[in-house]
C-alpha cells in the first residue's frame, strides 16, 4: 500500500509520542471483519497485557472502561473496512471514559470509512512520485554497495518506477 500502517506504526513507536505521557497504548489490526466483541477483546488484551476469555460485549467493555478511566490513551485501529456508524459507536463507547487529549488513530483504504469515524483530522496519503520511488528503491536495493543512480540505465529505472505504481510497499 501507500504506507498507512507503516506511518501509524512510526507514530505509535515515536519517542515524542512516548514523551507525550500516554498512560495507555493499544494497537489492534481490524481488517474486514468488524466484530465489535472480538475487536474489544483484542483491545482489552492489548491494554492489560492479559488474555480475555469474556464472552459478553458489555463485560469486556466494562473492563476496558475501568482500564482507561481518566487515563490518557493512544489507540490505533489498523486497516478498518467497516462503514457502519452504529458498530463504530458501540466500539468506541468505553473509550469515552479516557482522559481529554486521548487519541484514536484509524487507518483505512476507504475514504467513506474515514468519514464514518467522524475524524477531527483526516490525512490522505498519496502515492510516491517517480523520483521518490527511485530514491527509495536505490536506498534498499543497493545497500552497502557503491552504486550511483547514473550507473543504472534509464530503461531499468523506468521499468522499476513503472512497476511500483507509486506504492512504497511494491519496492
Secondary structure in CASP SS format (residue, H / E / C, confidence):
PFRMAT SS
TARGET T0000
AUTHOR 0000-0000-0000
METHOD secondary structure of the structure
MODEL  1
X C 1.00
X C 1.00
X C 1.00
X H 1.00
X H 1.00
X H 1.00
X H 1.00
X H 1.00
X H 1.00
X H 1.00
X H 1.00
X H 1.00
X H 1.00
X C 1.00
X H 1.00
X H 1.00
X H 1.00
X H 1.00
X H 1.00
X C 1.00
X C 1.00
X C 1.00
X C 1.00
X E 1.00
X E 1.00
X E 1.00
X E 1.00
X E 1.00
X E 1.00
X E 1.00
X E 1.00
X C 1.00
X C 1.00
X C 1.00
X C 1.00
X H 1.00
X H 1.00
X H 1.00
X H 1.00
X H 1.00
X H 1.00
X H 1.00
X H 1.00
X H 1.00
X H 1.00
X H 1.00
X H 1.00
X H 1.00
X C 1.00
X C 1.00
X C 1.00
X C 1.00
X C 1.00
X C 1.00
X C 1.00
X C 1.00
X H 1.00
X H 1.00
X H 1.00
X H 1.00
X H 1.00
X H 1.00
X H 1.00
X H 1.00
X H 1.00
X H 1.00
X H 1.00
X H 1.00
X C 1.00
X C 1.00
X C 1.00
X C 1.00
X E 1.00
X E 1.00
X E 1.00
X E 1.00
X E 1.00
X E 1.00
X E 1.00
X E 1.00
X C 1.00
X C 1.00
X C 1.00
X C 1.00
X H 1.00
X H 1.00
X H 1.00
X H 1.00
X H 1.00
X H 1.00
X H 1.00
X H 1.00
X H 1.00
X H 1.00
X H 1.00
X H 1.00
X H 1.00
X C 1.00
X C 1.00
X C 1.00
X C 1.00
X C 1.00
X E 1.00
X E 1.00
X E 1.00
X E 1.00
X C 1.00
X C 1.00
X C 1.00
X C 1.00
X H 1.00
X H 1.00
X H 1.00
X H 1.00
X H 1.00
X H 1.00
X C 1.00
X C 1.00
X C 1.00
X C 1.00
X C 1.00
X C 1.00
X C 1.00
X C 1.00
X C 1.00
X C 1.00
X C 1.00
X C 1.00
X C 1.00
X H 1.00
X H 1.00
X H 1.00
X H 1.00
X H 1.00
X H 1.00
X H 1.00
X H 1.00
X H 1.00
X H 1.00
X H 1.00
X H 1.00
X C 1.00
X C 1.00
X C 1.00
X C 1.00
X C 1.00
X C 1.00
X C 1.00
X H 1.00
X H 1.00
X H 1.00
X C 1.00
X C 1.00
X H 1.00
X H 1.00
X H 1.00
X H 1.00
X H 1.00
X H 1.00
X H 1.00
X H 1.00
X H 1.00
X H 1.00
X H 1.00
X C 1.00
X C 1.00
X C 1.00
X H 1.00
X H 1.00
X H 1.00
X C 1.00
END
